[in-house]
Amino acid sequence: MKAWLFTGAHEPLVRIERETPAPGEGEVLLTVRGSGLCHSDVGRMDGTLTPYMPKKPPIVLGHEIAGVVETAGPGVTRFAPGDRVVASGTIAYCPGRDADGGYASHVLLPAACLLPLPDTVSFAQGAAATDAGQTSHSALVNAGGLEAGMKVGIIGLGGLGMTAARIAALLGAEVHAAEPRREAWDTASALGVRGVVADADGLAPLAPDLIVDFAGFGTTTAAAIRAVRPFGRVVQVGLGVARAEIDMQVLIGRNVTLRGSGGGTPADTAAVFAMMARGDLEIAASTIGFEDIPEGLDRLARGGVIGRIVAEMT
């Protein structure tokens, strides 16, 4: 098998070939067909998130995985060779963080973290759904308590933020967004966003019931706390910086709830697949080849990517 190995912060990925593993009890070997690139892997490579990795380098990164079951290990009854599946990680277990992930031709995974991929959903869309979809849905519904008719603010229209904006609109919310890159505004409008402002403080006149911050630069979190209505809720997903300051007086004085949200559950991924299967949701994504994964991560690090990048394996 071939893979891109992460050896440590500030080091480039290393192209390797090694023996393809065999699945053990409760495990499945996947042939990877789609592997999404996530900014969290940029954070691991630049040292921001490296100290928080349960499995230290060397490790194969990549936690947005879609593929085909090649071999099912002993005790696996839900999946068989040829099945189209995705890996839907959780807080407890996530490939590319707790074990080798999807920047590879093959990956070994616990069968418990797999979900069937609907025939109408492509491998690229399936891979993107496991993070951009799952994380966005969980932030809105589980952490944010979104209900139809609520006014929702989205900070950051990257891969997750753009997906969250569409999901919120599909769930009946009035959606507004803050994004400095004006090239993303038209796409957001087409997905159901009522209006976009360049700065998070521009959401304040709207007094949203809920704001989800997908940027996470500290300044954006502080602006969300100022902008949300009194007794409203701010959900923090983005991790642009590891540490930030917020105004405690504003947080307490306005009775704002601030909650962190990372990842989600297979139920969130399943809900996203249902939207996709109905034709209501398509995650904005561009595709690259396996050999282009390092360059794709460089593009994420530089900024300016609209939507997700998914490496398609052949």
Phi, psi and chi 1 to 4 in degrees:
 res  aa     phi    psi   chi1   chi2   chi3   chi4
   1 MET       -  156.8   61.0  170.5  -77.8      -
   2 LYS  -113.4  152.4   58.3 -175.0 -179.8 -179.1
   3 ALA  -160.7  161.0      -      -      -      -
   4 TRP  -105.1  117.6  -73.2  102.9      -      -
   5 LEU   -98.9  130.2 -170.9   67.5      -      -
   6 PHE   -92.0  119.3  171.8   55.0      -      -
   7 THR  -103.8  -12.2   59.6      -      -      -
   8 GLY   158.9  162.5      -      -      -      -
   9 ALA   -58.4  141.5      -      -      -      -
  10 HIS    68.6   15.1  -48.9  -65.8      -      -
  11 GLU  -113.7  143.0  -63.1  -66.9  -25.5      -
  12 PRO   -70.4  155.0   27.4  -34.8      -      -
  13 LEU   -64.1  147.0  -62.5 -177.8      -      -
  14 VAL  -110.7  126.3  178.4      -      -      -
  15 ARG   -77.3  121.3  172.3   72.0  154.2   75.3
  16 ILE  -129.2  161.8   64.0  167.5      -      -
  17 GLU  -130.8  137.3  -66.3 -166.5   12.6      -
  18 ARG  -151.8  173.0   63.3 -171.2 -177.7 -167.8
  19 GLU   -64.9  137.7 -174.3  175.8   -8.7      -
  20 THR   -72.0  127.8  -56.8      -      -      -
  21 PRO   -74.0  159.0   28.6  -34.9      -      -
  22 ALA  -104.3  139.4      -      -      -      -
  23 PRO   -71.5  141.4   25.3  -32.9      -      -
  24 GLY   -96.7 -163.2      -      -      -      -
  25 GLU   -56.7  124.3 -178.1   75.7   25.3      -
  26 GLY    75.4    9.9      -      -      -      -
  27 GLU  -110.5  161.2  -67.3 -178.8  -32.8      -
  28 VAL  -134.6  137.2  168.6      -      -      -
  29 LEU   -96.8  123.1  177.3   68.5      -      -
  30 LEU  -104.5  142.0  -68.8 -167.7      -      -
  31 THR   -86.8  116.6  -61.3      -      -      -
  32 VAL   -74.6  130.3  178.8      -      -      -
  33 ARG  -114.2  -24.2  -64.9  -68.0  -59.1  -83.1
  34 GLY  -147.5  132.1      -      -      -      -
  35 SER  -135.8  112.0 -172.8      -      -      -
  36 GLY   -77.5  144.5      -      -      -      -
  37 LEU   -96.8  131.8  -82.6   59.5      -      -
  38 CYS  -124.3  147.3 -178.1      -      -      -
  39 HIS   -64.9  -20.7 -155.0  -83.5      -      -
  40 SER   -64.1  -31.4   62.1      -      -      -
  41 ASP   -71.2  -31.8  -75.3  -22.7      -      -
  42 VAL   -60.5  -42.9  174.0      -      -      -
  43 GLY   -63.8  -32.9      -      -      -      -
  44 ARG   -71.2  -37.5  -67.0  179.1  177.0  110.2
  45 MET   -74.4  -31.7  -66.3 -179.6   66.6      -
  46 ASP   -90.6    2.7   68.6   17.1      -      -
  47 GLY    93.9   -9.0      -      -      -      -
  48 THR   -64.2  -43.5  -55.9      -      -      -
  49 LEU  -107.2   -6.2  -60.0 -179.7      -      -
  50 THR   -55.5  -41.0  -42.5      -      -      -
  51 PRO   -63.5  -18.5  -21.5   33.7      -      -
  52 TYR   -97.9    6.1  -53.4  101.1      -      -
  53 MET   -77.3  123.3  -63.9  179.4   66.6      -
  54 PRO   -61.2  -43.0  -22.7   34.1      -      -
  55 LYS  -100.6  118.8 -175.2 -179.4 -173.6  -53.3
  56 LYS   -78.2  156.1  -55.2  -56.3 -179.9 -174.5
  57 PRO   -59.1  151.6  -20.2   31.9      -      -
  58 PRO   -79.2  143.1   28.4  -34.9      -      -
  59 ILE  -157.1  148.6 -176.9  175.1      -      -
  60 VAL   -87.1  118.8  177.3      -      -      -
  61 LEU   -78.7 -179.2  -58.8  175.8      -      -
  62 GLY   106.2  105.7      -      -      -      -
  63 HIS  -116.6    5.5   54.9  -91.4      -      -
  64 GLU  -109.9   96.8  -56.5  175.8   19.2      -
  65 ILE  -125.9  129.9  -54.1  167.6      -      -
  66 ALA  -129.6  143.1      -      -      -      -
  67 GLY  -172.2 -163.8      -      -      -      -
  68 VAL  -121.8  134.7  176.0      -      -      -
  69 VAL   -64.7  123.1  174.1      -      -      -
  70 GLU   -94.2  -46.5 -177.9  166.3  -45.4      -
  71 THR  -144.0  137.2  -49.0      -      -      -
  72 ALA  -106.9  132.6      -      -      -      -
  73 GLY   -79.6  176.6      -      -      -      -
  74 PRO   -57.3  139.4  -22.9   33.2      -      -
  75 GLY    86.1   -5.0      -      -      -      -
  76 VAL   -90.3  117.8  176.6      -      -      -
  77 THR  -117.1  -17.5   57.5      -      -      -
  78 ARG   -82.2  -21.2  -67.5  179.2   55.6 -132.8
  79 PHE  -131.5  148.8  -58.6  101.5      -      -
  80 ALA  -136.5  160.4      -      -      -      -
  81 PRO   -51.9  135.4  -29.1   36.4      -      -
  82 GLY    97.4  -14.8      -      -      -      -
  83 ASP   -68.6  137.8  -73.7   -8.6      -      -
  84 ARG   -86.2  125.7  -57.6  170.1   80.2 -109.9
  85 VAL  -143.0  168.0  -63.2      -      -      -
  86 VAL  -129.2  157.4  -60.5      -      -      -
  87 ALA   -96.1  113.6      -      -      -      -
  88 SER  -104.8   93.6 -173.9      -      -      -
  89 GLY   -70.9  166.2      -      -      -      -
  90 THR  -132.5  178.1   65.5      -      -      -
  91 ILE   -60.8  -33.2  -64.5  -61.9      -      -
  92 ALA   -75.0  -35.1      -      -      -      -
  93 TYR  -146.9  127.9  176.3   85.9      -      -
  94 CYS  -142.6  120.3 -176.5      -      -      -
  95 PRO   -62.4  147.5   21.6  -31.5      -      -
  96 GLY    84.7   -6.0      -      -      -      -
  97 ARG  -128.1  -47.9 -175.9 -165.6   67.8 -170.1
  98 ASP   -97.8  -17.0  -61.9  -77.0      -      -
  99 ALA  -160.2  171.9      -      -      -      -
 100 ASP   -55.7  141.7  -76.0  -21.4      -      -
 101 GLY  -114.0 -149.0      -      -      -      -
 102 GLY   -96.5    3.9      -      -      -      -
 103 TYR   -80.3   61.4  -65.0  162.5      -      -
 104 ALA  -160.9  165.3      -      -      -      -
 105 SER   -77.2  -26.2   59.4      -      -      -
 106 HIS  -139.1  153.1  -62.6   78.5      -      -
 107 VAL  -147.3  141.0   61.5      -      -      -
 108 LEU   -99.0  125.7 -160.9   60.8      -      -
 109 LEU  -137.1  150.6  -64.1  164.3      -      -
 110 PRO   -66.2  134.6  -15.2   28.1      -      -
 111 ALA   -59.5  -26.3      -      -      -      -
 112 ALA   -64.6  -20.3      -      -      -      -
 113 CYS   -98.1    8.2   81.0      -      -      -
 114 LEU   -97.3  147.4  -60.7 -178.4      -      -
 115 LEU  -129.6  146.0  -75.8  177.3      -      -
 116 PRO   -64.3  141.2  -19.0   31.0      -      -
 117 LEU   -97.4  118.6  175.6   63.4      -      -
 118 PRO   -55.0  144.8  -24.4   34.0      -      -
 119 ASP   -60.6  -26.7  -70.0  -20.9      -      -
 120 THR   -83.7   -3.4   54.9      -      -      -
 121 VAL  -108.8  127.4  179.2      -      -      -
 122 SER   -70.5  163.2   69.6      -      -      -
 123 PHE   -62.0  -39.5  -72.2  112.2      -      -
 124 ALA   -63.2  -45.2      -      -      -      -
 125 GLN   -67.4  -37.3  -74.7  -71.0  -60.3      -
 126 GLY   -62.8  -42.6      -      -      -      -
 127 ALA   -62.0  -46.0      -      -      -      -
 128 ALA   -63.9  -32.6      -      -      -      -
 129 ALA   -65.5  -26.3      -      -      -      -
 130 THR   -72.2  -15.0   63.6      -      -      -
 131 ASP  -128.5  -63.7 -169.0  -10.1      -      -
 132 ALA   -55.7  -37.3      -      -      -      -
 133 GLY   -79.2  -56.1      -      -      -      -
 134 GLN   -58.8  -50.0 -178.8 -158.4   74.0      -
 135 THR   -64.4  -41.0  -59.4      -      -      -
 136 SER   -65.4  -46.0  -61.8      -      -      -
 137 HIS   -61.6  -44.3 -172.6  -84.6      -      -
 138 SER   -65.0  -41.1 -177.8      -      -      -
 139 ALA   -62.1  -41.2      -      -      -      -
 140 LEU   -73.7  -48.9  -69.9  164.9      -      -
 141 VAL   -88.9  -50.2  175.8      -      -      -
 142 ASN   -77.5  -53.5  -59.9  -27.1      -      -
 143 ALA   -80.4  -36.7      -      -      -      -
 144 GLY   -89.5  -17.7      -      -      -      -
 145 GLY    62.6   35.2      -      -      -      -
 146 LEU   -60.5  136.4 -175.8  146.4      -      -
 147 GLU  -132.7  153.7  -63.9  178.4   -3.8      -
 148 ALA   -55.8  138.8      -      -      -      -
 149 GLY    93.3  -11.5      -      -      -      -
 150 MET   -72.9  153.4  -71.5  177.1   63.0      -
 151 LYS   -96.6  121.2 -171.1  178.6  -66.0 -177.0
 152 VAL  -121.1  134.9  175.0      -      -      -
 153 GLY  -108.1  135.0      -      -      -      -
 154 ILE  -115.8  123.0  -57.9  -66.8      -      -
 155 ILE  -103.1  117.6  -61.5  177.9      -      -
 156 GLY    94.5  111.1      -      -      -      -
 157 LEU  -105.6   52.9  -70.1  173.3      -      -
 158 GLY   -83.1 -155.4      -      -      -      -
 159 GLY   -60.2  -45.1      -      -      -      -
 160 LEU   -74.5  -45.6  -90.6   71.1      -      -
 161 GLY   -62.5  -40.5      -      -      -      -
 162 MET   -64.7  -41.9 -163.1   75.1   79.9      -
 163 THR   -65.2  -42.6  -56.0      -      -      -
 164 ALA   -62.4  -38.9      -      -      -      -
 165 ALA   -60.2  -43.4      -      -      -      -
 166 ARG   -67.2  -43.5  178.5   58.2  177.6  164.6
 167 ILE   -61.5  -43.8  -68.6  173.5      -      -
 168 ALA   -60.8  -41.3      -      -      -      -
 169 ALA   -64.9  -41.1      -      -      -      -
 170 LEU   -64.2  -29.9  -71.0  172.4      -      -
 171 LEU   -87.2    7.3  -65.8  175.8      -      -
 172 GLY    93.7   13.9      -      -      -      -
 173 ALA   -87.7  156.1      -      -      -      -
 174 GLU   -89.4  112.9  177.8 -174.4  -34.8      -
 175 VAL  -107.2  132.3 -174.4      -      -      -
 176 HIS  -128.6  159.5  -60.8  -94.4      -      -
 177 ALA  -143.3  158.7      -      -      -      -
 178 ALA  -123.4  122.1      -      -      -      -
 179 GLU  -156.9  120.8  169.7   56.2   59.3      -
 180 PRO   -72.1  -23.0   22.7  -32.2      -      -
 181 ARG   -82.2  103.8  -61.8  172.8  -56.6  149.6
 182 ARG   -67.0  -17.9  -68.5 -178.3  179.3  -92.8
 183 GLU   -68.2  -14.7   60.9  -92.8   26.7      -
 184 ALA   -91.6   -8.5      -      -      -      -
 185 TRP   -67.5  -44.3  -71.0   20.6      -      -
 186 ASP   -63.6  -40.7  -73.4  -15.2      -      -
 187 THR   -60.8  -43.1  -58.2      -      -      -
 188 ALA   -62.1  -42.2      -      -      -      -
 189 SER   -61.7  -39.6  -63.6      -      -      -
 190 ALA   -66.0  -22.9      -      -      -      -
 191 LEU   -91.0   -0.7  -64.7  177.7      -      -
 192 GLY   110.2    6.5      -      -      -      -
 193 VAL   -76.4  128.4  175.6      -      -      -
 194 ARG   -69.9  -38.8  -60.8  -80.2 -172.8   92.4
 195 GLY  -161.8  151.7      -      -      -      -
 196 VAL  -127.2  136.9 -173.0      -      -      -
 197 VAL  -117.2  159.9  -65.4      -      -      -
 198 ALA   -80.6  -22.3      -      -      -      -
 199 ASP  -132.2  144.0 -175.0   84.7      -      -
 200 ALA   -60.4  -31.1      -      -      -      -
 201 ASP   -63.8  -20.7  -82.8  -50.9      -      -
 202 GLY   -68.9  -10.2      -      -      -      -
 203 LEU   -80.4  -15.4  -64.6  172.2      -      -
 204 ALA   -57.1  -42.7      -      -      -      -
 205 PRO   -60.5  -20.8  -23.8   35.0      -      -
 206 LEU   -84.8  -20.1  -58.0  167.6      -      -
 207 ALA    46.4   61.6      -      -      -      -
 208 PRO   -60.9  151.6  -21.1   33.4      -      -
 209 ASP   -71.5  -32.9  -56.6  -67.4      -      -
 210 LEU  -142.0  135.1  165.3   67.0      -      -
 211 ILE  -126.7  130.8  -64.3  179.3      -      -
 212 VAL  -112.1  122.9 -175.4      -      -      -
 213 ASP   -98.0  107.5  178.8   11.0      -      -
 214 PHE   -95.9    2.4  -72.0   96.8      -      -
 215 ALA   -94.1  -56.4      -      -      -      -
 216 GLY    71.9   44.3      -      -      -      -
 217 PHE  -102.0   17.7  -71.6  103.2      -      -
 218 GLY    80.7  -58.1      -      -      -      -
 219 THR   -62.3  -34.7   53.2      -      -      -
 220 THR   -71.2  -38.8   53.7      -      -      -
 221 THR   -63.9  -45.2  -46.8      -      -      -
 222 ALA   -61.6  -40.1      -      -      -      -
 223 ALA   -65.9  -37.9      -      -      -      -
 224 ALA   -62.9  -40.3      -      -      -      -
 225 ILE   -64.7  -36.0  -66.7  169.1      -      -
 226 ARG   -72.0  -32.8  -67.3 -169.2  -64.7  -92.8
 227 ALA   -87.6  -31.3      -      -      -      -
 228 VAL   -66.7  154.3   74.4      -      -      -
 229 ARG   -66.6  156.8   67.6  166.0  172.4   82.2
 230 PRO   -55.4  137.9  -27.2   35.8      -      -
 231 PHE    68.3   13.4  -65.7   92.3      -      -
 232 GLY   -82.9 -176.3      -      -      -      -
 233 ARG  -128.8  136.6  177.4  169.9  -68.0 -167.2
 234 VAL  -115.1  126.6  172.8      -      -      -
 235 VAL  -109.8  126.4  175.5      -      -      -
 236 GLN  -100.8  117.8 -173.6   62.4   47.6      -
 237 VAL  -115.5  -46.0  177.3      -      -      -
 238 GLY   -65.8  148.8      -      -      -      -
 239 LEU  -134.2   56.7 -164.4   57.3      -      -
 240 GLY   -63.5  -30.5      -      -      -      -
 241 VAL  -133.4  153.0  -65.2      -      -      -
 242 ALA   -78.7  -28.2      -      -      -      -
 243 ARG  -135.3  145.7  -64.5 -179.9 -180.0  -84.6
 244 ALA  -152.6  162.5      -      -      -      -
 245 GLU  -111.1  140.6  -68.3 -174.5    1.7      -
 246 ILE  -127.2  158.8   59.0  173.3      -      -
 247 ASP   -84.5  104.5 -169.1  -35.4      -      -
 248 MET   -63.0  -33.2  -64.1  -68.8  -73.4      -
 249 GLN   -64.7  -40.1 -175.3  171.3  -14.3      -
 250 VAL   -68.8  -43.9  174.5      -      -      -
 251 LEU   -57.6  -49.3  178.8   75.3      -      -
 252 ILE   -77.1  -42.8  -64.4  167.8      -      -
 253 GLY   -63.8  -29.7      -      -      -      -
 254 ARG   -99.3    3.2  -55.1 -174.9   74.0 -116.4
 255 ASN    56.1   44.1  -72.5  -83.2      -      -
 256 VAL   -88.5  137.3  171.4      -      -      -
 257 THR   -92.9  126.1  -61.9      -      -      -
 258 LEU  -114.0  123.2  174.1   60.4      -      -
 259 ARG  -134.7  137.0  179.9  171.5  177.1  178.0
 260 GLY   -86.1  149.5      -      -      -      -
 261 SER  -147.8  117.1 -179.1      -      -      -
 262 GLY  -126.9  124.1      -      -      -      -
 263 GLY    70.9 -153.0      -      -      -      -
 264 GLY  -173.6 -147.6      -      -      -      -
 265 THR  -129.8  164.8   68.2      -      -      -
 266 PRO   -56.1  -29.0  -29.7   37.6      -      -
 267 ALA   -63.5  -36.1      -      -      -      -
 268 ASP   -65.5  -43.4  -67.1  -60.6      -      -
 269 THR   -62.3  -41.4  -52.3      -      -      -
 270 ALA   -62.3  -39.2      -      -      -      -
 271 ALA   -64.1  -38.2      -      -      -      -
 272 VAL   -66.4  -42.0  170.4      -      -      -
 273 PHE   -60.7  -36.7  -80.9  158.4      -      -
 274 ALA   -62.9  -41.1      -      -      -      -
 275 MET   -64.4  -40.7  -65.2  176.5 -177.5      -
 276 MET   -66.0  -44.0  -71.9  178.2  156.5      -
 277 ALA   -62.9  -30.7      -      -      -      -
 278 ARG   -78.0  -10.1  -68.4 -165.4  -59.0  -92.3
 279 GLY    84.4   11.6      -      -      -      -
 280 ASP   -86.5  -22.9  -67.5  -26.7      -      -
 281 LEU  -132.9  128.1  174.7   65.6      -      -
 282 GLU  -134.2  121.7 -179.5  176.0   -6.3      -
 283 ILE   -76.3  126.6  -63.3  173.2      -      -
 284 ALA   -61.5  117.6      -      -      -      -
 285 ALA  -151.0  141.2      -      -      -      -
 286 SER  -110.9  155.3   58.2      -      -      -
 287 THR  -116.2  149.7   57.1      -      -      -
 288 ILE  -135.6  176.4   59.5  174.1      -      -
 289 GLY   -95.2  169.0      -      -      -      -
 290 PHE   -56.1  -43.0  170.7   80.9      -      -
 291 GLU   -68.3  -15.6  -59.6  -64.8  -18.0      -
 292 ASP   -95.2    5.1  -59.3  -40.6      -      -
 293 ILE   -57.9  -47.7  -73.0  175.6      -      -
 294 PRO   -58.9  -41.9  -26.0   36.5      -      -
 295 GLU   -66.6  -35.9 -167.9  -84.4  -28.5      -
 296 GLY   -63.6  -40.2      -      -      -      -
 297 LEU   -66.4  -35.5  -69.2  168.2      -      -
 298 ASP   -61.7  -41.3  -74.3  -17.4      -      -
 299 ARG   -61.8  -41.5  -75.8  171.2   52.9 -160.3
 300 LEU   -61.6  -41.9  -76.7 -178.5      -      -
 301 ALA   -64.5  -36.4      -      -      -      -
 302 ARG   -75.1  -23.4  -66.4 -166.6  -59.1  -91.3
 303 GLY    88.8  169.8      -      -      -      -
 304 GLY    96.5   -4.4      -      -      -      -
 305 VAL   -78.2  128.1  174.1      -      -      -
 306 ILE   -99.5  122.8  -63.4  176.7      -      -
 307 GLY    83.2 -159.0      -      -      -      -
 308 ARG  -101.8  160.7  -55.6  -61.0  -86.0  178.5
 309 ILE  -114.0  129.0  -59.7  175.3      -      -
 310 VAL  -124.3  128.0  179.3      -      -      -
 311 ALA   -84.3  120.9      -      -      -      -
 312 GLU   -93.6  128.5  -71.4 -172.6  -42.6      -
 313 MET   -98.6  141.3  -45.7  -61.1 -168.5      -
 314 THR  -122.1      -   56.1      -      -      -
